[in-house]
Amino acid sequence: MSAAKNINITLKIWRQKDSKAKGQLETYKLDNVSTASSFLEMLDQLNEQLVSERKEPIAFDHDCREGICGMCSLYINGRAHGPDTGITTCQLHMRMFKDGDTIYVEPWRSRAFPVIKDLVVDRSAFDRIQQAGGFVSVNTSGRTMDANAIPIPKTDADKSFEAAACIGCGACVATCKNGSAMLFVGAKVSQYALLPQGKVEATQRVLNMVRQMDEEGFGNCTNTGACEIECPKGISLENIARMNREYLKASMK
């Protein structure tokens, strides 16, 4: 890896007061940005500059800054999470950009993800989908069975674990031309469909989660595959196919 250096960049950032206001791109110049800094650290630097100029800082979402929670979701230069693969925005480093670059930063674009302010969007639609069926009912009376006592084929356990890696960041929705949430829902359905603990509620789970997804206003899947490519956790399209099979079986019961 080459040694860190400082670069000067131009930022075109979406500013929007709230969901009802008309937003627009505003231009900012930022100098002496270390290529060793993360994209969010660069935004922190910009906000410090704006505060020193007595201007309103830019609102953007973040939490762990370790690529775990997915809250840092931004649309950067036309790509969800920016010009790198398998990472969230907080893991994107400024070494991916060159001195003099112009960088466009926008929020997720989806009817189901309304803008709260600037780069922050409301992703509670995902929470409501999860609450509709993304869980298992477990007896916690003290007579629960140790999960390790239930034999599960390793292939199924591995696929369930891979589906459970979904962090619900919404990159799939922001990337999809239809604004579809089927990769997210497919992952959450698959996570339980592959395990015996999820079989009891399997029928109602998939029906309820798909119904809630439709009610939230997400689009349908047309198998373009963009969601899988931009997913920071590499969630496979295979999960959408599994969800469709589960839905078909549940609909026939």
Rosetta blueprint (number, residue, H / E / L):
1 M L
2 S L
3 A L
4 A L
5 K L
6 N E
7 I E
8 N E
9 I E
10 T E
11 L E
12 K E
13 I E
14 W E
15 R E
16 Q L
17 K L
18 D L
19 S L
20 K L
21 A L
22 K L
23 G L
24 Q E
25 L E
26 E E
27 T E
28 Y E
29 K E
30 L E
31 D E
32 N E
33 V E
34 S E
35 T L
36 A L
37 S L
38 S E
39 F H
40 L H
41 E H
42 M H
43 L H
44 D H
45 Q H
46 L H
47 N H
48 E H
49 Q H
50 L H
51 V H
52 S H
53 E L
54 R L
55 K L
56 E L
57 P L
58 I L
59 A L
60 F L
61 D L
62 H L
63 D L
64 C L
65 R L
66 E L
67 G L
68 I L
69 C L
70 G L
71 M L
72 C L
73 S L
74 L L
75 Y E
76 I E
77 N L
78 G L
79 R E
80 A E
81 H L
82 G L
83 P L
84 D L
85 T L
86 G L
87 I L
88 T L
89 T H
90 C H
91 Q H
92 L L
93 H E
94 M H
95 R H
96 M H
97 F L
98 K L
99 D L
100 G L
101 D L
102 T E
103 I E
104 Y E
105 V E
106 E E
107 P L
108 W L
109 R L
110 S L
111 R L
112 A L
113 F L
114 P L
115 V E
116 I E
117 K E
118 D L
119 L L
120 V E
121 V E
122 D L
123 R L
124 S H
125 A H
126 F H
127 D H
128 R H
129 I H
130 Q H
131 Q H
132 A H
133 G H
134 G L
135 F L
136 V L
137 S L
138 V L
139 N L
140 T L
141 S L
142 G L
143 R L
144 T L
145 M L
146 D L
147 A H
148 N H
149 A H
150 I L
151 P L
152 I L
153 P L
154 K H
155 T H
156 D H
157 A H
158 D H
159 K H
160 S H
161 F H
162 E H
163 A H
164 A H
165 A L
166 C L
167 I L
168 G L
169 C L
170 G L
171 A H
172 C H
173 V H
174 A H
175 T H
176 C L
177 K L
178 N L
179 G L
180 S E
181 A L
182 M H
183 L H
184 F H
185 V H
186 G H
187 A H
188 K H
189 V H
190 S H
191 Q H
192 Y H
193 A H
194 L L
195 L L
196 P H
197 Q H
198 G H
199 K L
200 V L
201 E L
202 A H
203 T H
204 Q H
205 R H
206 V H
207 L H
208 N H
209 M H
210 V H
211 R H
212 Q H
213 M H
214 D H
215 E H
216 E L
217 G L
218 F L
219 G E
220 N L
221 C L
222 T L
223 N L
224 T L
225 G L
226 A H
227 C H
228 E H
229 I H
230 E H
231 C L
232 P L
233 K L
234 G L
235 I L
236 S L
237 L L
238 E H
239 N H
240 I H
241 A H
242 R H
243 M H
244 N H
245 R H
246 E H
247 Y H
248 L H
249 K H
250 A H
251 S H
252 M L
253 K L
